[in-house]
Amino acid sequence: MVVREARGADVPQIVAVMAPAVAEGSVLPRDVRAEDFLVAEAPDGAIIGVVALSAWSAEVVELGSLVSALPGRGVGGLLVEAAVQEATRRGFSSIVSLTGIGGFFERSRFVQVYDRPWARARGCATLPSQDFPELSEAVGNKARRCAVCPRLANCSQSLLARPLPVARALASREVA
Ligand SMILES: CC(C)(COP(=O)(O)OP(=O)(O)OC[C@H]1O[C@@H](n2cnc3c(N)ncnc32)[C@H](O)[C@@H]1OP(=O)(O)O)[C@@H](O)C(=O)NCCC(=O)NCCS
């Protein structure tokens, strides 16, 4: 199994892998654009898992639409790590997930953030996490999207986040 960036030709398979999770409500329906997705590919070329990265701000990127077609074989965990690596490469400082399966993400070193976008959208009082100050603006933006979500009334998803390492300089020199 390898994880790679999706290509345009992968879109029908990505939609097919996501379909059961969308139908059961664990993943929200979305327009599938290949440039947003990483895919796990089996040796025979079949796509067996997908994950999307969506920028919330210049610093914060959301990991979403995570689906494994072969549960319990390490596909989901590998996709999370690949998404973390890709988000780091793109220069984000935090990766977040709005999810109903926080325990799964905690295994990949995500931590619960107490400022829940859906709660803010409903007008509940929540405190911003002290550990992720850069999330405040991004969470506010997300809350505005939650406010128009048809599932807002029943949403109980948590926001989890993992800080990303600062990109290291590849080369440097003094300039006059
Ligand atoms: C969540 C999901 C992506 C995990 O994929 P996977 O390929 O099974 O993941 P892995 O094989 O790497 O890890 C499996 C482990 O995660 C655990 N896990 C799976 N779902 C879990 C959940 N809802 N909560 C907590 N742990 C969970 C399993 O118990 C298993 O644990 P084990 O290794 O101790 O047996 C997959 O179950 C899935 O596609 N679910 C439907 C869509 C979904 O809920 N996506 C997440 C939306 S944010």
The ligand as a Gaussian input file, in Angstrom:
#p B3LYP/6-31G(d) Opt

LIG

0 1
 C      -12.131000       5.606000      10.998000
 C      -11.514000       4.810000       9.852000
 C      -11.017000       5.779000       8.766000
 C      -10.343000       3.995000      10.395000
 O       -9.733000       3.328000       9.308000
 P       -8.939000       1.962000       9.520000
 O       -8.327000       1.616000       8.202000
 O       -9.805000       0.965000      10.183000
 O       -7.817000       2.448000      10.549000
 P       -6.587000       1.611000      11.128000
 O       -6.631000       0.209000      10.609000
 O       -5.362000       2.401000      10.902000
 O       -6.873000       1.628000      12.679000
 C       -7.846000       0.790000      13.185000
 C       -7.939000       1.070000      14.671000
 O       -8.711000       2.270000      14.853000
 C       -9.742000       1.979000      15.767000
 N      -10.945000       2.723000      15.401000
 C      -11.680000       2.589000      14.300000
 N      -12.759000       3.378000      14.379000
 C      -12.686000       3.985000      15.576000
 C      -13.513000       4.886000      16.257000
 N      -14.693000       5.278000      15.724000
 N      -13.112000       5.347000      17.466000
 C      -11.977000       4.923000      18.036000
 N      -11.149000       4.035000      17.442000
 C      -11.513000       3.576000      16.228000
 C      -10.024000       0.500000      15.606000
 O      -10.607000       0.001000      16.779000
 C       -8.645000      -0.073000      15.386000
 O       -8.020000      -0.276000      16.616000
 P       -6.981000      -1.497000      16.844000
 O       -5.817000      -1.227000      15.888000
 O       -6.588000      -1.382000      18.281000
 O       -7.724000      -2.738000      16.497000
 C      -12.549000       3.814000       9.255000
 O      -13.126000       3.063000      10.312000
 C      -13.672000       4.488000       8.475000
 O      -13.554000       4.666000       7.265000
 N      -14.764000       4.854000       9.166000
 C      -15.924000       5.447000       8.498000
 C      -15.659000       6.893000       8.153000
 C      -15.262000       7.735000       9.363000
 O      -15.819000       7.621000      10.449000
 N      -14.278000       8.619000       9.113000
 C      -13.780000       9.526000      10.098000
 C      -14.473000      10.845000       9.917000
 S      -13.528000      12.103000      10.726000

